[in-house]
Amino acid sequence: MKFFIDTANLEEIKEAQALGILDGVTTNPSLMAKEGIKGKKNIYRHYQAICAIVDDNVSAEVIATDYAGMIKEGTELAALDSKIVVKVPLIEDGIKAIKYFSEKGIRTNATLVFSAGQALLAAKAGATYVSPFVGRLDDISEDGMALIEQIITIFDNYGFATEVLAASIRHTMHIIECAEMGADVATCPLKAIKGLLNHPLTDIGLAKFLSDYRKSQE
Ligand code: E4P
């Protein structure tokens, strides 16, 4: 299972990378805006800064929503660094763009996926990753994790190479459920990744080991 961090914040990316368990980064225009990055040049530089921190898999989202615009922008993004994965919204021109990039050997991440049908189209078009948004479905009382399971079943049925990238992950249980279901990737906030560390018995056990050690040295 791959772990991506879902942020454009360089300090958080460095912290996750230092843990030694990070496989990539996902960004989106909202996450870039949150970091206050303005203008295409600065945005592209920021992607390069992210690529300098991690080993691979940096999802950079196109802003264009028409086929020609997506091809132009995606080609520019892919040229920034070999670690870039072009993130494309799951709309009609997005499917065409994914097909184009797939034939050019440019990796893609189909984003804003909320149904099995959308995921199936992305896989048929040759997407490298498909990103179902778990948390946003939960937010509207739909079962985000059920969608992950449904997509995994469909991809397994046909042996699609497209990887299921569980996105919009909100907490540690989402990550555990993704792992149980066999999702290829989970992209998570740093807090959820670090949340996996927590267990009170670990803290209590460690305190006891250290106190016994200290006593034995008196
Ligand atoms: C990542 O690829 C997605 O853009 C992201 O996970 C969306 O998360 P959110 O629903 O918390 O904004």
Residues whose N, C-alpha, C, O or C-beta is under 5 A from the ligand:
A	BS01	E4P	D6 T26 T27 N28 S131 G135 R136 A167 S168 I169 T187
